[in-house]
Amino acid sequence: MPRPALRTHSKAKTKTRTPGGKISIHVRPRKTKKARCSICGKPLHGTHVGIEARKLSLSEKRPNRPYGGQICSTCLSTLIATKVRAIYA
């Protein structure tokens, strides 16, 4: 029965010789892509990508504002405007 947790068929593999003389296969991690806006799909500014993001704290990884790291600034301004209109309408 296949193990569903690994999913390594489509990942790049390299053969590596161990100190004991055996050859083992190492699976390379996929490159991470830049974060995109969930509404319009534009790349987000102020977010880090890849290995450098792992070393940062959560507040350094993304902008510290409402919907930071999820929605771009233009979509955020339209979202806030529609919410304000809904409250005062």
N, C-alpha and C positions, 0 to 999 in steps of 0.2 A: 504494500500500500504506500503511495507517495506521501511524503511529508508536506503538507500545505504551508507550513510556517516558513520554509526557506525561500522558495520561489527564485532559484538561482539560474534557471535555464537561459534567461535572456540577459544575464549580467556577464560582464567581461571577466575572464578567468586568466590567471597566470600560473605557470608551473614553477615551483620554487624548490630548490634543493635544501633539505634540512641538514643540520650538523651531523646527524647520524647517517647521512648518505641516501636517505629515502627522498622521493620526489612527492611533494604534496601540492594540492591545488588551492590557491588563494583566490577568493572572490573579491574583485575590486568594487568599492562602493560607487554608486552612480553620482554624477555631478549634480549638485543642487541648483535649481533654477531660481531666478530672481522672483521675489514675491510680487503678486499681481493684485490689482483691485478686484474685489469680488463683484462689483457692479459693472464697470466698464472694461476691465481687463488690462488697463495700462500698468506698466511696471511701477512699483511703489518706490518713492524716494525715502531715504533715511533708514532703510532696513539693510542688515548685513546678510551676506550669502556665504555658504560653504563652511570650511573648517574654522575660519576666523570667528564665525557666529557662535560656535560651541564654547569658546573661551569667555564670552561676554555674559554679563548678567542680563536678566529679562528686561530691565529698564533700559539697557544699552542696545538691545537687539532691535527695538522698534520705537517709534515716536510715542511719547508719553502724552497722548491726548485721546479724546473719545474716538473709538474705532481705529486706534493707531495700529498700523501694520495690517489692516484689513481693507480699508477704503481709502482712496486717494483724496487729496484735498478738495478737488472740484466736486466730486460726488458727495463729500461730507458737507460742503457748504449748501448744496442743493437739498440734501437730506435734512439739515437743520432748518432751512427756510421752510420746507414743507411741514415739518413738525410744529414750527412756530405759527404758521398759518392755520394749522388744524386746531391749535389751542385757542387762538383768539378769534376764530371764525364762528 
